[in-house]
Amino acid sequence: MLAGLLVNALLSTGTDAVLHATGIYPPVGQPMSDALFGLATAYRVVFGILGFYVTARLAPDRPMRHVLWLGVVGLALSTLGAVATWGKGPEFGPTWYPLLLIATVMPCAWVGGRLGEARLSAARRA
């Protein structure tokens, strides 16, 4: 599970850093537009699915169980992030952003887990 969490965290924060460094995102601590938060949501969904896929592929058994447990961890972390930043000002983003991150965790877990299971099934058949 740790590998999937790291994949997601490293890719998300790395992409954030690149987008800040290239000027696509404003400097850290400055407000961003809703469109840029939409972009952040989009790649976080993709990276989340990838992290859950990695978790499924590396699971020693019952990959979906590992994925769903990681989903619960992601749900808790997303909720903590929302609570910590709620009402702290525009530099922390619009109120819909952390709610959307919370709402997408478990669907991403399911998709990533199913893709990982499908890949494992295909590898066993080969």
Secondary structure, DSSP 8 states (H G I E B T S, - for coil): -HHHHHHHHHHHHHHHHHHHHTTSS--TTS---HHHHHHHHHHHHHHHHHHHHHHHHH-SS-HHHHHHHHHHHHHHHHHHHHHHHTTS-GGG--THHHHHHHHHHHHHHHHHHHHHHHHHHHHHH-
